[in-house]
Amino acid sequence: MSDKPLRWIHGEVKTPPISIESRRKIGFLLRELQDGMNLSMPHSRPMPTIGPRCHELRVNDQSKTWRVIHRIDADAILILEVFEKKTSKTPPQVIDVCRQRLQRYEEAMS
């Protein structure tokens, strides 16, 4: 087990607006990622439009659907965004802001 730390670049998972049950589900899925598990549908899907190793966690709440955009690095899990998804497609502004956050992160790390 690798036990990678979470690095919160942006976003938070708190109640409200996310229900306690969904917050626990998100925490459980993030813990599995930290432990080196590879998640797939229906819990996670790749997001190559954002960048390599980028994915979105998918959690259905009581009346909402939450997404956690993240990147899996060798040394950490980067959390780029947490948002309520209201349409079938990820909004272009979410994709753009996640790309910008990754670029700033990489510049700061070099």
C-alpha positions, 0 to 999 in steps of 0.5 A, a space after each residue: 500500500 502506498 498511502 499517498 497524501 491528498 493535496 487539495 489544490 481547490 475544493 472541499 467536501 463538507 456538509 452541507 451542501 454535500 450530505 453526510 452519506 455522500 461525504 463519507 462515500 467520497 472519503 472512502 473512494 479517496 482513501 482507496 485511491 490513496 491506498 493505490 487502488 484503481 477505480 473504474 466506472 461507476 465510481 471513477 472515469 478518466 478525464 484525459 481532456 484535463 490531462 494525463 492521470 486525471 479522473 473524476 470521482 462520481 458520487 450521487 447524493 440525495 438529489 444531486 450528483 457530485 464530482 471530484 476532479 483529481 490527478 493521480 501522481 506517483 507521490 500524491 493525489 491532487 484534488 483539483 475541483 469539487 462541484 455539483 454536476 448538473 448536465 451530462 457533460 462536464 462544463 468547459 469552464 471546469 475543464 479549463 480551470 482544472 488545466 490552469 490549476 495543474 499548470 500553476 501547480 507544476 510551475 510551482 513544483 519545478 
